[in-house]
């Protein structure tokens, strides 16, 4: 390979890297205003670093969740509650509820999306229409009756 191509490749790789500012060897004399500007910039950069570190933690979390994800088959059964099933049930106060069992990261109780591993999700999983199951809640157990199961498909 020609030496020119090697140097071009190295130059291109270095162009992607930020250039680090060299700290001057001369005394760092500043005005009071100059010091305030330096301190303000340092504060801004430290804040930005903290924000980026927090983003890095979220990035690691989501990368790990994607890496460990196990896609389940689409819930088509109306005979047995599965992950992905929409379930209509009645609680012991005769209140009707409609929920869908989903993965932990999809859960949003306000929208009726229930984590399959939550106490309610575990009570519903595997149940059939007409079954009465026990929902073990932190505030006490509650009997619920499965009325209908809709597949996700």
FIDO-246693 format. One record per residue: x, y, z negated of N, C-alpha, C, CB in turn. Coordinates in Angstrom, 1 decimal. Glycine has a CB too. Layout:
NODE; n.X; n.Y; n.Z; ca.X; ca.Y; ca.Z; c.X; c.Y; c.Z; cb.X; cb.Y; cb.Z
NODE; X; Y; Z; X; Y; Z; X; Y; Z; X; Y; Z
...
END
This chain:
NODE; n.X; n.Y; n.Z; ca.X; ca.Y; ca.Z; c.X; c.Y; c.Z; cb.X; cb.Y; cb.Z
NODE; 0.8; -1.2; 0.0; 0.0; 0.0; 0.0; 0.9; 1.2; 0.0; -1.0; 0.0; -1.2
NODE; 0.5; 2.2; 0.7; 1.3; 3.4; 0.8; 1.3; 4.2; -0.5; 0.7; 4.4; 1.9
NODE; 2.4; 4.8; -0.8; 2.5; 5.5; -2.1; 1.6; 6.7; -2.1; 4.0; 6.0; -2.2
NODE; 1.2; 7.2; -1.0; 0.3; 8.4; -0.9; -1.1; 8.0; -1.4; 0.2; 8.9; 0.6
NODE; -1.5; 6.7; -1.0; -2.8; 6.3; -1.5; -2.9; 6.1; -3.0; -3.2; 5.0; -0.8
NODE; -1.8; 5.6; -3.6; -1.7; 5.4; -5.0; -1.8; 6.7; -5.7; -0.4; 4.7; -5.4
NODE; -1.1; 7.7; -5.2; -1.1; 9.0; -5.9; -2.5; 9.7; -5.7; 0.0; 9.9; -5.2
NODE; -3.1; 9.5; -4.6; -4.5; 10.0; -4.4; -5.5; 9.4; -5.4; -5.0; 9.8; -3.0
NODE; -5.3; 8.0; -5.6; -6.2; 7.3; -6.5; -6.0; 7.8; -7.9; -5.9; 5.8; -6.5
NODE; -4.7; 8.1; -8.3; -4.4; 8.6; -9.7; -5.0; 10.0; -9.8; -2.9; 8.5; -9.9
NODE; -4.8; 10.8; -8.8; -5.3; 12.2; -8.8; -6.8; 12.2; -9.0; -4.9; 12.9; -7.6
NODE; -7.5; 11.3; -8.3; -9.0; 11.2; -8.4; -9.4; 10.8; -9.7; -9.5; 10.3; -7.3
NODE; -8.7; 9.8; -10.3; -9.0; 9.3; -11.7; -8.8; 10.4; -12.7; -8.2; 8.1; -12.0
NODE; -7.7; 11.2; -12.5; -7.4; 12.3; -13.5; -8.4; 13.4; -13.3; -6.0; 12.8; -13.3
NODE; -8.9; 13.6; -12.1; -9.9; 14.7; -11.9; -11.2; 14.5; -12.7; -10.2; 14.8; -10.4
NODE; -11.5; 13.2; -13.0; -12.7; 12.9; -13.8; -12.5; 13.1; -15.3; -13.1; 11.4; -13.6
NODE; -11.2; 13.2; -15.7; -10.9; 13.4; -17.1; -10.9; 14.9; -17.4; -9.5; 12.8; -17.5
NODE; -11.4; 15.3; -18.6; -11.4; 16.8; -18.9; -9.9; 17.1; -19.2; -12.2; 17.1; -20.1
NODE; -9.5; 18.3; -18.9; -8.2; 18.8; -19.1; -8.1; 19.3; -20.6; -7.8; 20.0; -18.1
NODE; -7.2; 18.8; -21.3; -7.0; 19.2; -22.7; -6.2; 20.5; -22.8; -6.4; 18.1; -23.6
NODE; -6.7; 21.4; -23.5; -6.0; 22.7; -23.6; -4.8; 22.5; -24.5; -7.0; 23.8; -24.2
NODE; -3.7; 23.1; -24.1; -2.5; 23.0; -24.8; -2.5; 24.1; -25.9; -1.3; 23.1; -23.9
NODE; -2.1; 23.8; -27.1; -2.0; 24.8; -28.2; -0.7; 25.5; -28.0; -2.1; 24.1; -29.6
NODE; -0.8; 26.8; -28.0; 0.4; 27.7; -27.7; 1.4; 27.5; -28.9; -0.1; 29.1; -27.6
NODE; 2.7; 27.7; -28.5; 3.8; 27.6; -29.5; 3.9; 28.9; -30.2; 5.0; 27.2; -28.8
NODE; 3.4; 30.0; -29.7; 3.6; 31.3; -30.3; 2.6; 31.5; -31.5; 3.3; 32.4; -29.3
NODE; 2.9; 32.4; -32.4; 2.1; 32.6; -33.6; 0.6; 32.9; -33.1; 2.6; 33.7; -34.5
NODE; -0.3; 32.5; -33.9; -1.7; 32.6; -33.5; -2.3; 33.9; -34.2; -2.6; 31.4; -33.9
NODE; -1.8; 35.0; -33.8; -2.3; 36.3; -34.3; -3.7; 36.6; -33.7; -1.4; 37.5; -34.0
NODE; -4.7; 36.9; -34.5; -6.0; 37.2; -34.0; -6.6; 38.4; -34.7; -7.0; 36.0; -34.2
NODE; -7.5; 39.1; -34.1; -8.2; 40.2; -34.8; -9.3; 39.5; -35.7; -8.9; 41.2; -33.8
NODE; -9.9; 40.3; -36.5; -11.0; 39.7; -37.4; -12.1; 39.2; -36.5; -11.5; 40.8; -38.4
NODE; -12.4; 40.0; -35.4; -13.5; 39.6; -34.5; -13.1; 38.3; -33.7; -13.7; 40.7; -33.4
NODE; -11.8; 38.2; -33.4; -11.3; 37.0; -32.7; -11.4; 35.8; -33.6; -9.9; 37.2; -32.3
NODE; -11.2; 35.9; -34.9; -11.3; 34.8; -35.8; -12.8; 34.4; -35.9; -10.8; 35.2; -37.2
NODE; -13.7; 35.4; -36.0; -15.1; 35.1; -36.1; -15.6; 34.3; -34.8; -16.0; 36.4; -36.2
NODE; -15.1; 34.7; -33.7; -15.4; 34.0; -32.4; -14.9; 32.6; -32.5; -14.8; 34.7; -31.2
NODE; -13.7; 32.4; -32.9; -13.1; 31.0; -33.0; -13.9; 30.2; -34.0; -11.6; 31.1; -33.5
NODE; -14.3; 30.8; -35.2; -15.1; 30.0; -36.2; -16.5; 29.7; -35.6; -15.2; 30.9; -37.5
NODE; -17.1; 30.6; -34.9; -18.4; 30.4; -34.3; -18.3; 29.2; -33.3; -18.9; 31.6; -33.6
NODE; -17.3; 29.3; -32.4; -17.1; 28.2; -31.4; -16.9; 26.9; -32.1; -15.9; 28.6; -30.5
NODE; -16.1; 26.9; -33.2; -15.8; 25.6; -33.9; -17.1; 25.1; -34.5; -14.8; 25.9; -35.0
NODE; -17.9; 25.9; -35.1; -19.2; 25.5; -35.6; -20.1; 24.9; -34.5; -19.9; 26.7; -36.3
NODE; -20.2; 25.6; -33.4; -21.0; 25.1; -32.3; -20.5; 23.8; -31.8; -20.9; 26.1; -31.1
NODE; -19.2; 23.6; -31.7; -18.7; 22.3; -31.2; -18.9; 21.2; -32.2; -17.2; 22.4; -30.9
NODE; -18.7; 21.5; -33.5; -19.0; 20.5; -34.6; -20.5; 20.1; -34.6; -18.6; 21.1; -36.0
NODE; -21.4; 21.1; -34.3; -22.8; 20.7; -34.2; -23.0; 19.8; -33.0; -23.6; 22.0; -34.1
NODE; -22.4; 20.2; -31.9; -22.6; 19.4; -30.7; -22.0; 18.0; -30.9; -21.9; 20.1; -29.5
NODE; -20.9; 17.9; -31.6; -20.3; 16.6; -31.9; -21.3; 15.7; -32.7; -19.0; 16.7; -32.6
NODE; -21.9; 16.4; -33.7; -22.8; 15.6; -34.6; -24.0; 15.1; -33.8; -23.3; 16.5; -35.7
NODE; -24.5; 16.0; -32.9; -25.7; 15.6; -32.0; -25.3; 14.5; -31.1; -26.2; 16.8; -31.2
NODE; -24.1; 14.5; -30.5; -23.6; 13.5; -29.7; -23.4; 12.2; -30.4; -22.3; 13.9; -29.0
NODE; -22.9; 12.3; -31.6; -22.7; 11.0; -32.4; -24.1; 10.4; -32.7; -22.0; 11.4; -33.8
NODE; -25.1; 11.3; -33.0; -26.4; 10.7; -33.3; -27.0; 10.1; -32.0; -27.4; 11.8; -33.8
NODE; -26.7; 10.7; -30.9; -27.2; 10.1; -29.6; -26.4; 8.8; -29.3; -26.9; 11.1; -28.4
NODE; -25.2; 8.7; -29.7; -24.4; 7.5; -29.6; -25.0; 6.4; -30.4; -23.0; 7.7; -30.0
NODE; -25.5; 6.7; -31.6; -26.1; 5.7; -32.4; -27.4; 5.2; -31.8; -26.4; 6.2; -33.8
NODE; -28.1; 6.1; -31.2; -29.4; 5.6; -30.5; -29.0; 4.8; -29.3; -30.2; 6.9; -30.1
NODE; -28.0; 5.3; -28.6; -27.6; 4.5; -27.4; -27.1; 3.1; -27.7; -26.4; 5.3; -26.7
NODE; -26.4; 3.0; -28.8; -26.0; 1.6; -29.3; -27.2; 0.8; -29.6; -25.0; 1.7; -30.5
NODE; -28.2; 1.4; -30.3; -29.4; 0.7; -30.7; -30.1; 0.2; -29.5; -30.3; 1.6; -31.6
NODE; -30.4; 1.1; -28.5; -31.2; 0.7; -27.4; -30.4; -0.3; -26.5; -31.6; 1.9; -26.6
NODE; -29.1; -0.1; -26.4; -28.3; -1.1; -25.6; -28.4; -2.5; -26.2; -26.8; -0.6; -25.5
NODE; -28.3; -2.5; -27.6; -28.4; -3.8; -28.3; -29.8; -4.4; -28.1; -28.1; -3.7; -29.8
NODE; -30.9; -3.6; -28.1; -32.2; -4.1; -28.0; -32.5; -4.6; -26.5; -33.3; -3.0; -28.3
NODE; -31.9; -3.9; -25.5; -32.1; -4.4; -24.2; -31.3; -5.7; -24.0; -31.5; -3.3; -23.2
NODE; -30.1; -5.8; -24.6; -29.3; -7.0; -24.4; -29.9; -8.2; -25.1; -27.9; -6.7; -25.1
NODE; -30.6; -8.0; -26.2; -31.2; -9.1; -27.0; -32.7; -9.4; -26.6; -31.2; -8.8; -28.5
NODE; -33.2; -8.6; -25.6; -34.6; -8.7; -25.2; -34.9; -10.1; -24.6; -35.0; -7.6; -24.2
NODE; -36.0; -10.6; -25.0; -36.5; -11.9; -24.4; -37.9; -11.7; -23.9; -36.4; -13.1; -25.5
NODE; -38.1; -11.6; -22.6; -39.4; -11.3; -22.0; -40.2; -12.5; -22.2; -39.2; -10.9; -20.6
NODE; -41.4; -12.3; -22.8; -42.4; -13.5; -22.9; -43.3; -13.5; -21.7; -43.2; -13.3; -24.2
NODE; -43.8; -14.7; -21.4; -44.7; -14.8; -20.3; -46.0; -13.9; -20.5; -45.2; -16.3; -20.1
NODE; -46.5; -13.5; -19.5; -47.7; -12.6; -19.6; -48.8; -13.4; -20.3; -48.2; -12.1; -18.2
NODE; -49.5; -12.8; -21.2; -50.5; -13.4; -22.0; -51.8; -13.5; -21.1; -50.8; -12.7; -23.3
NODE; -52.2; -14.7; -20.7; -53.3; -14.9; -19.9; -54.5; -15.6; -20.6; -53.0; -15.7; -18.6
NODE; -54.1; -16.2; -21.7; -55.1; -17.0; -22.5; -56.1; -16.2; -23.2; -54.4; -17.9; -23.5
NODE; -57.4; -16.6; -23.1; -58.4; -16.0; -23.9; -58.8; -16.9; -25.0; -59.7; -15.6; -23.0
NODE; -58.1; -18.0; -25.2; -58.4; -19.0; -26.2; -57.4; -18.9; -27.4; -58.3; -20.4; -25.6
NODE; -56.3; -18.3; -27.2; -55.3; -18.3; -28.3; -54.6; -16.9; -28.2; -54.3; -19.5; -28.2
NODE; -54.4; -16.3; -29.4; -53.7; -15.0; -29.4; -52.2; -15.2; -29.2; -53.9; -14.2; -30.8
NODE; -51.6; -14.4; -28.2; -50.2; -14.5; -27.9; -49.7; -13.1; -27.9; -50.0; -15.2; -26.5
NODE; -48.4; -12.9; -27.8; -47.8; -11.6; -27.6; -48.3; -11.1; -26.3; -46.2; -11.6; -27.7
NODE; -48.9; -9.9; -26.3; -49.4; -9.3; -25.1; -50.9; -9.4; -25.0; -48.9; -10.0; -23.8
NODE; -51.5; -10.2; -25.9; -53.0; -10.4; -25.9; -53.6; -9.1; -26.6; -53.4; -11.6; -26.8
NODE; -54.8; -8.8; -26.0; -55.6; -7.7; -26.6; -56.7; -8.5; -27.5; -56.3; -6.8; -25.5
NODE; -56.8; -8.1; -28.7; -57.6; -8.9; -29.7; -58.6; -7.9; -30.3; -56.7; -9.5; -30.8
NODE; -59.9; -8.4; -30.2; -61.0; -7.7; -30.9; -61.3; -8.5; -32.2; -62.2; -7.5; -30.0
NODE; -61.3; -7.8; -33.3; -61.6; -8.5; -34.6; -62.4; -7.6; -35.5; -60.3; -8.9; -35.3
NODE; -63.1; -8.2; -36.5; -63.9; -7.5; -37.5; -63.2; -7.7; -38.8; -65.4; -8.0; -37.5
NODE; -63.1; -6.6; -39.6; -62.6; -6.8; -41.0; -63.7; -7.0; -42.0; -61.8; -5.5; -41.4
NODE; -63.3; -7.1; -43.2; -64.4; -7.5; -44.2; -65.3; -6.3; -44.6; -63.7; -8.0; -45.5
NODE; -65.1; -5.2; -44.0; -66.1; -4.1; -44.1; -66.9; -4.0; -42.8; -65.3; -2.7; -44.4
NODE; -66.9; -5.0; -42.0; -67.6; -5.1; -40.7; -67.2; -4.0; -39.7; -69.1; -4.9; -41.0
NODE; -66.0; -3.5; -39.9; -65.4; -2.6; -38.9; -64.8; -3.3; -37.8; -64.3; -1.6; -39.6
NODE; -65.1; -2.9; -36.6; -64.5; -3.6; -35.4; -63.2; -2.9; -35.0; -65.5; -3.7; -34.2
NODE; -62.2; -3.7; -34.6; -60.9; -3.2; -34.2; -60.4; -3.8; -32.9; -59.8; -3.4; -35.3
NODE; -59.7; -3.1; -32.1; -59.1; -3.7; -30.9; -57.7; -3.3; -30.9; -59.8; -3.1; -29.6
NODE; -56.8; -4.4; -30.9; -55.4; -4.2; -30.9; -54.7; -5.0; -29.8; -54.8; -4.5; -32.3
NODE; -53.5; -4.7; -29.5; -52.7; -5.5; -28.6; -51.4; -5.8; -29.3; -52.4; -4.7; -27.2
NODE; -51.0; -7.1; -29.3; -49.8; -7.5; -29.9; -48.6; -7.3; -28.9; -49.8; -9.0; -30.2
NODE; -47.6; -6.6; -29.4; -46.5; -6.2; -28.6; -45.2; -6.4; -29.3; -46.6; -4.7; -28.1
NODE; -44.1; -6.1; -28.7; -42.8; -6.2; -29.3; -42.6; -5.1; -30.3; -41.7; -6.2; -28.3
NODE; -41.6; -5.2; -31.2; -41.3; -4.2; -32.2; -41.1; -2.8; -31.7; -40.1; -4.7; -33.0
NODE; -40.4; -2.7; -30.6; -40.1; -1.3; -30.1; -41.2; -0.7; -29.3; -38.9; -1.4; -29.2
NODE; -42.2; -1.5; -29.0; -43.4; -1.0; -28.3; -44.5; -0.6; -29.2; -43.9; -2.1; -27.3
NODE; -44.4; -1.0; -30.5; -45.5; -0.8; -31.4; -45.8; 0.7; -31.6; -45.1; -1.4; -32.8
NODE; -47.1; 0.9; -31.7; -47.6; 2.3; -31.9; -49.0; 2.1; -32.5; -47.6; 3.2; -30.6
NODE; -49.1; 2.0; -33.8; -50.4; 1.6; -34.4; -51.5; 2.6; -34.1; -50.2; 1.6; -35.9
NODE; -51.2; 3.9; -33.9; -52.2; 4.9; -33.6; -52.8; 4.6; -32.2; -51.6; 6.3; -33.5
NODE; -52.1; 3.9; -31.3; -52.6; 3.5; -30.0; -53.1; 2.1; -30.0; -51.6; 3.8; -29.0
NODE; -53.1; 1.4; -31.1; -53.6; 0.0; -31.2; -52.5; -1.0; -30.7; -54.8; -0.1; -30.4
NODE; -51.3; -0.6; -30.6; -50.2; -1.5; -30.2; -49.5; -2.0; -31.5; -49.2; -0.8; -29.3
NODE; -49.7; -3.3; -31.8; -49.3; -3.8; -33.1; -48.1; -4.8; -32.9; -50.4; -4.6; -33.7
NODE; -47.0; -4.6; -33.7; -45.9; -5.4; -33.6; -46.3; -6.9; -34.0; -44.8; -4.9; -34.7
NODE; -46.0; -7.8; -33.1; -46.3; -9.2; -33.4; -45.8; -9.7; -34.7; -45.9; -10.1; -32.2
NODE; -44.7; -9.2; -35.2; -44.1; -9.6; -36.4; -44.6; -8.9; -37.7; -42.6; -9.5; -36.3
NODE; -45.5; -8.0; -37.5; -46.1; -7.3; -38.7; -47.0; -8.2; -39.4; -46.8; -5.9; -38.2
NODE; -47.5; -7.9; -40.6; -48.4; -8.7; -41.3; -49.7; -8.9; -40.4; -48.8; -8.1; -42.6
NODE; -50.2; -7.9; -39.8; -51.4; -8.1; -38.9; -51.1; -8.9; -37.7; -52.0; -6.7; -38.5
NODE; -50.0; -8.7; -37.1; -49.6; -9.4; -35.9; -49.4; -10.9; -36.2; -48.3; -8.9; -35.3
NODE; -48.8; -11.2; -37.4; -48.6; -12.6; -37.8; -49.9; -13.3; -38.1; -47.6; -12.7; -39.0
NODE; -50.8; -12.5; -38.7; -52.2; -13.1; -39.0; -52.9; -13.5; -37.7; -53.0; -12.1; -39.9
NODE; -52.8; -12.6; -36.7; -53.5; -12.8; -35.4; -52.9; -13.9; -34.5; -53.7; -11.5; -34.7
NODE; -51.5; -13.9; -34.5; -50.8; -14.8; -33.6; -51.3; -16.3; -33.7; -49.3; -14.7; -33.8
NODE; -51.7; -16.8; -32.6; -52.1; -18.2; -32.6; -53.6; -18.5; -32.9; -51.3; -19.0; -33.5
NODE; -54.3; -17.4; -33.4; -55.7; -17.6; -33.7; -56.6; -17.7; -32.5; -56.2; -16.4; -34.6
NODE; -57.8; -18.2; -32.6; -58.7; -18.3; -31.5; -60.0; -17.6; -31.9; -59.0; -19.8; -31.3
NODE; -60.8; -17.3; -30.8; -62.1; -16.6; -31.1; -62.9; -17.4; -32.1; -62.9; -16.4; -29.8
NODE; -63.5; -16.7; -33.1; -64.3; -17.4; -34.1; -63.5; -17.7; -35.3; -64.9; -18.6; -33.6
NODE; -62.1; -17.7; -35.2; -61.3; -18.0; -36.4; -61.4; -16.9; -37.4; -59.8; -18.3; -36.0
NODE; -61.3; -17.2; -38.7; -61.1; -16.2; -39.7; -59.7; -16.4; -40.3; -62.2; -16.4; -40.9
NODE; -59.0; -15.3; -40.3; -57.6; -15.4; -40.7; -57.4; -14.4; -41.9; -56.6; -15.1; -39.6
NODE; -56.3; -14.6; -42.6; -56.0; -13.7; -43.7; -54.9; -12.7; -43.3; -55.6; -14.5; -45.0
NODE; -55.2; -11.5; -43.4; -54.2; -10.4; -43.2; -53.6; -10.0; -44.5; -54.9; -9.2; -42.5
NODE; -52.4; -10.4; -44.7; -51.7; -10.1; -46.0; -51.1; -8.7; -45.9; -50.6; -11.2; -46.2
NODE; -51.8; -7.8; -46.5; -51.4; -6.4; -46.5; -50.7; -6.0; -47.8; -52.6; -5.4; -46.2
NODE; -49.9; -5.0; -47.8; -49.3; -4.5; -49.1; -50.3; -4.2; -50.1; -48.3; -3.4; -48.8
NODE; -51.5; -3.7; -49.7; -52.5; -3.3; -50.7; -53.4; -4.4; -51.0; -53.3; -2.2; -50.1
NODE; -53.2; -5.6; -50.5; -54.0; -6.8; -50.8; -54.5; -7.5; -49.5; -55.2; -6.4; -51.6
NODE; -54.8; -8.7; -49.7; -55.3; -9.6; -48.6; -56.6; -9.2; -48.1; -55.3; -11.1; -49.0
NODE; -56.9; -9.4; -46.8; -58.2; -9.1; -46.2; -58.5; -10.2; -45.2; -58.2; -7.6; -45.5
NODE; -59.7; -10.7; -45.2; -60.1; -11.6; -44.3; -60.6; -10.9; -43.0; -61.3; -12.6; -44.8
NODE; -60.2; -11.4; -41.8; -60.6; -10.8; -40.6; -61.1; -11.9; -39.7; -59.5; -9.9; -39.9
NODE; -62.1; -11.6; -38.8; -62.6; -12.6; -37.9; -62.3; -12.2; -36.5; -64.1; -12.9; -38.1
NODE; -61.7; -13.1; -35.7; -61.4; -12.9; -34.3; -62.7; -13.0; -33.5; -60.3; -13.9; -33.8
NODE; -63.0; -11.9; -32.8; -64.2; -11.9; -32.0; -63.9; -12.3; -30.5; -64.9; -10.5; -32.0
NODE; -62.9; -11.7; -30.0; -62.6; -11.9; -28.6; -61.1; -11.7; -28.3; -63.4; -10.9; -27.7
NODE; -60.6; -12.5; -27.4; -59.2; -12.3; -26.9; -59.2; -12.0; -25.4; -58.3; -13.6; -27.3
NODE; -58.5; -11.0; -25.1; -58.3; -10.6; -23.7; -56.9; -10.8; -23.3; -58.8; -9.1; -23.3
NODE; -56.6; -11.5; -22.2; -55.2; -11.7; -21.8; -54.7; -10.3; -21.2; -55.1; -12.8; -20.7
NODE; -53.4; -10.2; -21.2; -52.9; -8.9; -20.6; -53.0; -8.9; -19.1; -51.4; -8.8; -21.1
NODE; -53.1; -10.0; -18.5; -53.0; -10.1; -17.0; -54.2; -9.4; -16.4; -53.0; -11.5; -16.6
END
